[in-house]
Amino acid sequence: MEINIGSVIFGVFILMLCFLPFILSSRNTKRSAKKLLNTLRQMASEHGTEISHFETFFNFAIGCDEPKNFIFFVKREANDYTKISVDLNDFKKCTIINKGRVVKFNNETQTVIEKLALQLIPINGKADIQLEFCNESDNIELYGEMQAIKKWKDLIDEAIS
């Protein structure tokens, strides 16, 4: 049986074209996560702290300095970043905001998350701080954000108490 080298090269080329979008998407995701983490680290250094624990997601990252009781949060929105630094010593309570609505589609009902955030309530009665994990305008599916928000709430509750 004779192998046509031109057919082999063409087949390999077509396979590479099929996998290229996945490879590029993975590279962009890793690059975005690295940029979010670097932003968290920069925020921490501005407060004389270090990130001891962190998580990155599609468009946001959250981290903390457990010994110094600081939380750092950064979210990418369009071409801008929302950055929030929180000294947990100034807060008395943390709650989860989970706003959603029920929609019907093809005789099935589904809950659409409109907002998922951590709400930090200060000791001195000042305005609450919200760390918004996602909202309706983010246009993303949830991939672990529900578990992460519960984990970070528990972490913050432990630091506040």
Number of C-alpha atoms within 10 A of each C-alpha: 3 4 7 8 9 9 10 11 11 11 12 12 11 12 11 12 11 11 10 12 11 11 11 11 11 12 12 12 14 14 12 18 19 14 14 25 22 13 19 27 19 15 21 20 12 11 11 9 18 20 20 11 11 17 15 21 18 18 19 23 24 25 23 27 17 17 10 14 16 21 24 22 26 24 23 16 12 8 5 8 14 12 16 16 20 16 15 23 14 14 22 17 17 22 17 18 17 15 14 15 9 10 11 9 8 5 7 7 10 12 11 14 16 15 16 21 21 20 17 23 19 17 13 9 9 9 9 13 17 18 25 19 24 22 17 14 9 14 8 11 12 13 10 9 16 14 10 16 22 14 12 20 19 14 14 24 17 9 17 16 10
